[in-house]
């Protein structure tokens, strides 16, 4: 039994451009042990996540690789057994028909809620999924258009859900997407900035708890700056 982090690396327009990453937590269905196990058992889930992400990302999105790493961060010594990497050479499959407006700024983010059977939901934020045709302005903010203009996005999201359904709580795959938490510790550490500053590092320790994700709900639009730390949190980069 084991837990892992799965990360998918992407770039916009060219594989050589600055990359960003989405990271998922996963475990096997027979309990939770956050120590390293057989990471290879998570490869089918990593493939499914990359394929699902392809469905909802616009075609300029370049998929670079996925990685599987141990749930607990490594120490100072690199152990190659704690990382699996699969190179990808694919692009997003979501298209916008020629007579519709173009892509939104990459700061405009599509948000998905990770719903568990108990506790608060988690979230996933996806960059490179939104076009002007898919959204409208309402109440001073941006929402996904409830009309037919956003139907290509909804259809793509349906395919995304179908690919990941076996890896949710009600599915039948041996591994499952989950939310892992523990006792939160905050520590002030130096930041890699000029001039030197500090930042708050958050780590989680025992006792740990796991909640299997039961549903993935398309929950709207938000804004994240291009330098957002959310898209740069991967282990095993």
Secondary structure by P-SEA (a helix, b strand, c coil): cbbbbbbbbbbcccccccccbbbbbbbccccccccccccccaaaaaaaaaaaaaaaccccbbbcbbbbbbccccccccccccbbbbbbbbbbcccccccbbbbccccbbbbbbbcccccccccccccccccccccccccccccccccccaaaaaaaaaaaaaaaccccccccccbbbbbbbcbbbbbbbbccccccbbbbbbbbcccbbbbccccccbbbbbbbccccccccccccc
